[in-house]
Amino acid sequence: MRRIRAAVTTAVLTATLATGCGLGSDGTSGSGDSAASAAATGEVKGRVSLQTWALKPKFTAYVQGVIDGFEQKYPGVEVDWLDQPGDGYSDKVLSQAAAGTLPDVVNLPPDFALPLAKQGLLLDVAKADPKLPEEYVTGGLDAYRFAGLGGTFGYPWYLNTDVNYWNAELLTKYGLDPKKLPTTLDELIAQARTFEEKAGGSAYLMSRKPGLGDLVDAGVEVMAADGKSFTFNTPAAAAVLDKYRAAFKEGLLPNDVLTDTYAGNSKLFTAGTAAWTTAGANFITTVATDNPTLAPKIVSSPSMGTPPLYVQGVSVPRNTKNPAAAVALARWVTSPENQAAFSRLTSIFPSTKASANDPLFSTSDGSNAGDAKVVAFTSLAKAKMLQPVQVDDAMSTIVKQQFTLAISGDTSAKQALDTAVERCNQLLKG
């Protein structure tokens, strides 16, 4: 997911606010409560704008149908639809924010929404729409609740997550039972040892490095509650890296897993040289194209630990001139019916609790791909964004480099974590 450049965001938005409305002592705009009240009680009428991100032309008919349905429900409303190209979308949003011309409802993933929320430019939709927690999955709402800020700054729109995929044929060949899959890191390492004893390096069960999400699964708080510092240099985090270092030293992972020549976990799985990978709900369908003989041999299981959550959503600017219609449109776009219709067109899942009873998602057609879809969908109830949205590309690079040093044995896990936290905090403070 592409990120807004933090330095540019801060400079542009700070300049905007210097010449526009100021922020209150809590970091919110003084007009926020009145806008929320108007959204909650106002009449839905007038002109309202919707901005999507790269949905034309593939989904033009779908989006237009959603708009037509909204205008039919509220005869006094007219919707202007803007669709921005995929490239340069973050810069476009920045320009709109700086000019005070953000559309009334705008597609913002959480990492795009964060800097705008920090500057008080987004409506706290939880105030405007008190039923939010009853109707949307917790993880989706949490994605728009940012450390150090009070409020919910977006409606979760469509979601995805990862599940585990296993090559049942390789598991059986190298001494493991596909019906007794590992559910923890310790179980995974133990089974990888059994696998390696028989495979002798011709294939691997484990074939990826850990990331920040693995630390979260170990109970590590990656970031402080106020959002001002990273805190993942803990003994529990060091223990995770030490386990991977021992596994690597033992030969349970490919030798090149720490190098720039590493092909990647999913590619090794698709090639039949790794017996485990993680991927989205439609992975088996993709494999059926790339390696048709492998696809029928794949079995799926829930993620080990907390399932990762991938989120797209829509937000409402504080300065919207039509808050009632904007909130109503955001709710309409993300309704169970409209999300279910979208999910029939592409590999995504809805963010509403009511969707849990939809057989489209909760019932398998009996195929292994259908089973994986159900595993993924049922995981959404407890899925979370494991990596804070404050982690940008530069920070990710630092984390990967330091984790590599720890797993290779070139530095201690504690030193690697301390260095990563120190450097990431320097970047966070700008």
KESEGU-905753 format. One line per 10 residues: number of its first residue (from 1); their letters; for each residue x, y, z of C-alpha. Coordinates in nm, 2 decimals. Layout:
N
NUM	A	X/Y/Z ~ ...
This chain:
430
1	MRRIRAAVTT	0.00/0.00/0.00 ~ 0.15/0.33/-0.11 ~ 0.22/0.58/0.17 ~ 0.20/0.96/0.19 ~ 0.54/1.11/0.23 ~ 0.55/1.22/0.59 ~ 0.77/1.53/0.55 ~ 0.57/1.67/0.26 ~ 0.25/1.59/0.44 ~ 0.35/1.78/0.75
11	AVLTATLATG	0.48/2.08/0.56 ~ 0.18/2.11/0.33 ~ -0.09/2.06/0.59 ~ 0.08/2.28/0.85 ~ 0.08/2.56/0.60 ~ -0.28/2.49/0.52 ~ -0.39/2.52/0.88 ~ -0.18/2.83/0.93 ~ -0.40/3.01/0.69 ~ -0.72/2.83/0.77
21	CGLGSDGTSG	-0.91/2.70/1.07 ~ -0.70/2.63/1.38 ~ -0.70/2.32/1.60 ~ -0.83/2.28/1.95 ~ -0.61/2.18/2.24 ~ -0.71/1.81/2.18 ~ -0.58/1.83/1.82 ~ -0.92/1.86/1.67 ~ -1.09/2.14/1.48 ~ -1.33/2.36/1.68
31	SGDSAASAAA	-1.60/2.30/1.41 ~ -1.58/1.92/1.46 ~ -1.86/1.87/1.71 ~ -2.10/2.09/1.51 ~ -2.02/1.90/1.19 ~ -2.07/1.57/1.37 ~ -2.40/1.69/1.51 ~ -2.52/1.81/1.17 ~ -2.42/1.47/1.02 ~ -2.61/1.28/1.29
41	TGEVKGRVSL	-2.93/1.49/1.28 ~ -2.94/1.68/0.95 ~ -3.16/1.62/0.65 ~ -2.99/1.42/0.36 ~ -3.03/1.64/0.06 ~ -2.83/1.86/-0.18 ~ -2.50/1.80/-0.36 ~ -2.23/1.56/-0.23 ~ -1.91/1.44/-0.39 ~ -1.75/1.09/-0.38
51	QTWALKPKFT	-1.38/1.03/-0.46 ~ -1.26/0.67/-0.53 ~ -0.91/0.55/-0.62 ~ -0.85/0.38/-0.95 ~ -1.19/0.21/-0.99 ~ -1.26/0.32/-1.34 ~ -1.31/0.17/-1.59 ~ -1.32/-0.18/-1.44 ~ -1.57/-0.10/-1.17 ~ -1.75/0.19/-1.33
61	AYVQGVIDGF	-2.08/0.00/-1.36 ~ -2.07/-0.11/-1.00 ~ -1.99/0.24/-0.85 ~ -2.25/0.41/-1.07 ~ -2.50/0.15/-0.95 ~ -2.42/0.24/-0.59 ~ -2.46/0.61/-0.67 ~ -2.79/0.55/-0.85 ~ -2.92/0.36/-0.55 ~ -2.83/0.64/-0.31
71	EQKYPGVEVD	-3.00/0.90/-0.52 ~ -3.31/0.68/-0.54 ~ -3.31/0.64/-0.16 ~ -3.26/1.02/-0.11 ~ -3.44/1.19/-0.40 ~ -3.32/1.53/-0.30 ~ -2.95/1.43/-0.34 ~ -2.71/1.46/-0.63 ~ -2.38/1.28/-0.62 ~ -2.07/1.39/-0.81
81	WLDQPGDGYS	-1.83/1.10/-0.86 ~ -1.45/1.16/-0.90 ~ -1.22/0.87/-0.97 ~ -0.84/0.94/-0.94 ~ -0.57/0.74/-1.12 ~ -0.37/0.49/-0.92 ~ -0.04/0.67/-0.97 ~ 0.00/0.99/-0.77 ~ -0.31/0.95/-0.56 ~ -0.13/1.05/-0.24
91	DKVLSQAAAG	-0.01/1.37/-0.40 ~ -0.36/1.44/-0.53 ~ -0.50/1.40/-0.18 ~ -0.23/1.63/-0.04 ~ -0.31/1.89/-0.30 ~ -0.68/1.87/-0.22 ~ -0.62/1.89/0.15 ~ -0.39/2.19/0.11 ~ -0.65/2.37/-0.10 ~ -0.94/2.28/0.13
101	TLPDVVNLPP	-1.11/2.09/-0.16 ~ -1.12/1.73/-0.04 ~ -1.44/1.57/-0.17 ~ -1.72/1.51/0.08 ~ -1.65/1.13/0.09 ~ -1.30/1.03/0.00 ~ -1.13/0.68/-0.03 ~ -0.84/0.69/0.22 ~ -0.66/0.38/0.34 ~ -0.55/0.42/0.71
111	DFALPLAKQG	-0.20/0.54/0.63 ~ -0.33/0.82/0.40 ~ -0.59/0.91/0.66 ~ -0.34/0.94/0.96 ~ -0.17/1.27/0.86 ~ -0.50/1.43/0.78 ~ -0.65/1.32/1.11 ~ -0.34/1.45/1.29 ~ -0.41/1.80/1.15 ~ -0.77/1.79/1.24
121	LLLDVAKADP	-0.89/1.77/0.88 ~ -1.12/1.46/0.91 ~ -1.45/1.42/1.08 ~ -1.47/1.19/1.38 ~ -1.74/0.96/1.22 ~ -1.80/0.79/1.55 ~ -1.95/1.11/1.69 ~ -2.15/1.16/1.37 ~ -2.26/0.80/1.35 ~ -2.30/0.64/1.70
131	KLPEEYVTGG	-2.40/0.30/1.57 ~ -2.06/0.24/1.41 ~ -1.93/-0.01/1.67 ~ -2.25/-0.21/1.64 ~ -2.23/-0.25/1.26 ~ -1.87/-0.27/1.15 ~ -1.60/-0.53/1.25 ~ -1.38/-0.41/1.53 ~ -1.05/-0.44/1.35 ~ -1.18/-0.23/1.06
141	LDAYRFAGLG	-1.28/0.05/1.29 ~ -0.95/0.02/1.49 ~ -0.76/0.08/1.17 ~ -0.90/0.43/1.17 ~ -0.84/0.49/1.54 ~ -0.49/0.63/1.57 ~ -0.25/0.62/1.86 ~ -0.25/0.96/2.04 ~ -0.57/1.08/1.87 ~ -0.92/1.05/2.00
151	GTFGYPWYLN	-1.18/0.95/1.74 ~ -1.26/0.72/1.45 ~ -1.16/0.88/1.12 ~ -1.30/0.66/0.86 ~ -1.56/0.39/0.77 ~ -1.39/0.06/0.68 ~ -1.49/-0.03/0.33 ~ -1.34/-0.35/0.20 ~ -1.10/-0.59/0.38 ~ -0.87/-0.87/0.33
161	TDVNYWNAEL	-0.64/-1.09/0.54 ~ -0.39/-1.38/0.50 ~ -0.43/-1.75/0.58 ~ -0.17/-2.03/0.59 ~ -0.13/-2.25/0.28 ~ 0.04/-2.59/0.30 ~ 0.16/-2.83/0.03 ~ -0.01/-3.15/0.16 ~ 0.20/-3.37/-0.07 ~ 0.53/-3.23/0.06
171	LTKYGLDPKK	0.41/-3.25/0.42 ~ 0.33/-3.62/0.38 ~ 0.65/-3.70/0.18 ~ 0.87/-3.55/0.45 ~ 0.70/-3.70/0.76 ~ 0.43/-3.46/0.86 ~ 0.05/-3.50/0.88 ~ -0.15/-3.24/0.68 ~ -0.43/-3.29/0.93 ~ -0.21/-3.18/1.22
181	LPTTLDELIA	-0.09/-2.84/1.11 ~ 0.11/-2.62/1.34 ~ -0.07/-2.33/1.51 ~ 0.22/-2.16/1.69 ~ 0.58/-2.06/1.61 ~ 0.72/-2.33/1.84 ~ 0.51/-2.60/1.67 ~ 0.61/-2.47/1.33 ~ 0.98/-2.49/1.42 ~ 0.94/-2.84/1.56
191	QARTFEEKAG	0.77/-2.96/1.24 ~ 1.03/-2.78/1.03 ~ 1.29/-2.99/1.20 ~ 1.11/-3.31/1.12 ~ 1.07/-3.20/0.77 ~ 1.43/-3.11/0.72 ~ 1.55/-3.44/0.86 ~ 1.39/-3.61/0.57 ~ 1.41/-3.34/0.30 ~ 1.78/-3.27/0.36
201	GSAYLMSRKP	1.76/-2.93/0.20 ~ 1.57/-3.03/-0.11 ~ 1.27/-2.84/0.02 ~ 1.18/-2.64/0.33 ~ 0.88/-2.59/0.56 ~ 0.99/-2.25/0.68 ~ 1.11/-2.01/0.42 ~ 1.06/-1.65/0.54 ~ 1.20/-1.40/0.79 ~ 0.99/-1.26/1.07
211	GLGDLVDAGV	0.85/-0.91/1.06 ~ 0.68/-0.67/1.31 ~ 0.36/-0.88/1.29 ~ 0.54/-1.18/1.44 ~ 0.64/-0.96/1.73 ~ 0.28/-0.86/1.78 ~ 0.18/-1.23/1.79 ~ 0.43/-1.27/2.08 ~ 0.26/-1.00/2.28 ~ 0.50/-0.72/2.19
221	EVMAADGKSF	0.36/-0.36/2.19 ~ 0.52/-0.22/1.87 ~ 0.43/0.14/1.95 ~ 0.36/0.34/2.26 ~ -0.01/0.43/2.32 ~ 0.05/0.80/2.25 ~ 0.19/0.72/1.91 ~ 0.51/0.91/1.98 ~ 0.76/0.63/1.99 ~ 0.83/0.27/1.90
231	TFNTPAAAAV	0.87/0.02/2.18 ~ 0.94/-0.32/2.02 ~ 1.29/-0.37/2.17 ~ 1.17/-0.60/2.45 ~ 1.28/-0.94/2.58 ~ 0.98/-1.10/2.42 ~ 1.08/-0.96/2.08 ~ 1.44/-1.07/2.13 ~ 1.31/-1.42/2.20 ~ 1.13/-1.43/1.87
241	LDKYRAAFKE	1.45/-1.33/1.68 ~ 1.65/-1.58/1.88 ~ 1.41/-1.86/1.78 ~ 1.45/-1.77/1.41 ~ 1.83/-1.74/1.45 ~ 1.85/-2.09/1.60 ~ 1.62/-2.23/1.32 ~ 1.84/-2.06/1.05 ~ 2.16/-2.20/1.21 ~ 2.00/-2.54/1.22
251	GLLPNDVLTD	1.93/-2.53/0.84 ~ 1.55/-2.51/0.88 ~ 1.53/-2.21/0.64 ~ 1.69/-2.16/0.29 ~ 2.04/-2.02/0.30 ~ 1.95/-1.73/0.08 ~ 1.65/-1.62/0.29 ~ 1.86/-1.33/0.43 ~ 2.00/-1.22/0.10 ~ 1.89/-0.99/-0.19
261	TYAGNSKLFT	1.87/-1.29/-0.42 ~ 1.60/-1.45/-0.21 ~ 1.31/-1.54/-0.45 ~ 1.04/-1.49/-0.19 ~ 0.82/-1.72/0.02 ~ 0.52/-1.74/-0.21 ~ 0.74/-1.80/-0.52 ~ 0.92/-2.09/-0.35 ~ 0.58/-2.23/-0.25 ~ 0.44/-2.20/-0.60
271	AGTAAWTTAG	0.76/-2.37/-0.74 ~ 0.71/-2.66/-0.50 ~ 1.03/-2.61/-0.30 ~ 0.86/-2.46/0.01 ~ 0.57/-2.64/0.19 ~ 0.42/-2.33/0.37 ~ 0.33/-1.98/0.27 ~ 0.09/-1.71/0.37 ~ -0.13/-1.52/0.13 ~ -0.48/-1.38/0.06
281	ANFITTVATD	-0.80/-1.58/0.01 ~ -0.77/-1.61/-0.37 ~ -0.42/-1.76/-0.36 ~ -0.52/-2.11/-0.47 ~ -0.69/-1.96/-0.78 ~ -0.36/-1.78/-0.87 ~ -0.16/-2.10/-0.82 ~ -0.40/-2.29/-1.05 ~ -0.28/-2.05/-1.32 ~ 0.09/-2.06/-1.24
291	NPTLAPKIVS	0.12/-2.42/-1.14 ~ -0.20/-2.62/-1.21 ~ -0.06/-2.95/-1.07 ~ 0.01/-2.79/-0.73 ~ -0.33/-2.63/-0.68 ~ -0.52/-2.94/-0.59 ~ -0.26/-3.04/-0.33 ~ -0.30/-2.72/-0.12 ~ -0.47/-2.71/0.22 ~ -0.54/-2.40/0.42
301	SPSMGTPPLY	-0.56/-2.30/0.79 ~ -0.60/-1.98/0.99 ~ -0.31/-1.76/1.05 ~ -0.09/-1.84/1.35 ~ -0.17/-1.58/1.61 ~ -0.36/-1.27/1.52 ~ -0.46/-1.26/1.15 ~ -0.33/-0.95/0.97 ~ -0.58/-0.71/0.84 ~ -0.56/-0.51/0.51
311	VQGVSVPRNT	-0.81/-0.22/0.50 ~ -0.95/0.03/0.25 ~ -1.20/0.29/0.38 ~ -1.37/0.62/0.32 ~ -1.34/0.93/0.53 ~ -1.53/1.26/0.56 ~ -1.35/1.59/0.58 ~ -1.44/1.82/0.87 ~ -1.50/2.11/0.63 ~ -1.76/1.93/0.43
321	KNPAAAVALA	-2.05/2.16/0.35 ~ -2.30/1.88/0.35 ~ -2.21/1.66/0.65 ~ -2.55/1.48/0.67 ~ -2.53/1.37/0.31 ~ -2.16/1.29/0.33 ~ -2.21/1.05/0.63 ~ -2.52/0.90/0.47 ~ -2.32/0.84/0.15 ~ -2.02/0.69/0.34
331	RWVTSPENQA	-2.26/0.45/0.52 ~ -2.43/0.36/0.19 ~ -2.11/0.28/0.01 ~ -2.00/0.06/0.30 ~ -2.34/-0.11/0.36 ~ -2.36/-0.49/0.37 ~ -2.55/-0.51/0.05 ~ -2.32/-0.29/-0.15 ~ -2.01/-0.45/-0.01 ~ -2.14/-0.79/-0.09
341	AFSRLTSIFP	-2.20/-0.69/-0.45 ~ -1.85/-0.55/-0.47 ~ -1.71/-0.88/-0.33 ~ -1.88/-1.07/-0.61 ~ -1.67/-0.87/-0.86 ~ -1.32/-0.90/-0.70 ~ -1.14/-1.08/-0.42 ~ -1.23/-0.87/-0.12 ~ -1.44/-0.91/0.19 ~ -1.70/-0.67/0.35
351	STKASANDPL	-1.64/-0.49/0.68 ~ -1.99/-0.51/0.83 ~ -2.09/-0.75/1.10 ~ -2.41/-0.83/0.92 ~ -2.21/-0.99/0.65 ~ -2.11/-1.28/0.88 ~ -2.44/-1.45/0.79 ~ -2.40/-1.42/0.42 ~ -2.34/-1.77/0.27 ~ -2.14/-1.61/-0.01
361	FSTSDGSNAG	-1.86/-1.57/0.24 ~ -1.94/-1.82/0.52 ~ -2.00/-2.13/0.32 ~ -1.75/-2.32/0.11 ~ -1.84/-2.48/-0.23 ~ -1.64/-2.78/-0.12 ~ -1.32/-2.70/-0.31 ~ -0.99/-2.62/-0.14 ~ -1.02/-2.26/-0.28 ~ -1.37/-2.23/-0.13
371	DAKVVAFTSL	-1.24/-2.36/0.20 ~ -0.96/-2.10/0.20 ~ -1.21/-1.83/0.14 ~ -1.42/-1.93/0.44 ~ -1.10/-1.95/0.66 ~ -1.01/-1.60/0.55 ~ -1.35/-1.46/0.60 ~ -1.41/-1.61/0.95 ~ -1.06/-1.47/1.05 ~ -1.17/-1.12/0.99
381	AKAKMLQPVQ	-1.36/-1.11/1.32 ~ -1.03/-1.11/1.51 ~ -0.80/-0.97/1.24 ~ -0.60/-0.65/1.32 ~ -0.36/-0.43/1.14 ~ -0.04/-0.57/1.29 ~ 0.20/-0.30/1.18 ~ 0.13/0.06/1.29 ~ 0.05/0.29/1.00 ~ 0.33/0.52/1.12
391	VDDAMSTIVK	0.58/0.26/0.99 ~ 0.69/0.40/0.65 ~ 0.91/0.25/0.38 ~ 1.23/0.38/0.54 ~ 1.14/0.23/0.87 ~ 1.05/-0.10/0.72 ~ 1.39/-0.11/0.55 ~ 1.56/-0.05/0.89 ~ 1.36/-0.32/1.06 ~ 1.44/-0.58/0.78
401	QQFTLAISGD	1.81/-0.50/0.79 ~ 1.84/-0.53/1.17 ~ 1.63/-0.85/1.18 ~ 1.86/-0.99/0.92 ~ 2.17/-0.91/1.12 ~ 2.01/-1.07/1.43 ~ 1.91/-1.39/1.25 ~ 2.24/-1.43/1.07 ~ 2.42/-1.40/1.40 ~ 2.61/-1.09/1.31
411	TSAKQALDTA	2.46/-0.90/1.61 ~ 2.26/-0.99/1.91 ~ 1.88/-0.98/1.90 ~ 1.88/-0.71/2.17 ~ 2.12/-0.49/1.98 ~ 1.93/-0.53/1.65 ~ 1.61/-0.43/1.82 ~ 1.76/-0.14/2.01 ~ 1.91/-0.01/1.69 ~ 1.59/-0.05/1.49
421	VERCNQLLKG	1.38/0.13/1.76 ~ 1.64/0.41/1.79 ~ 1.65/0.47/1.42 ~ 1.28/0.44/1.36 ~ 1.21/0.69/1.65 ~ 1.45/0.93/1.49 ~ 1.25/0.91/1.16 ~ 0.92/0.93/1.35 ~ 1.03/1.26/1.51 ~ 1.13/1.39/1.17
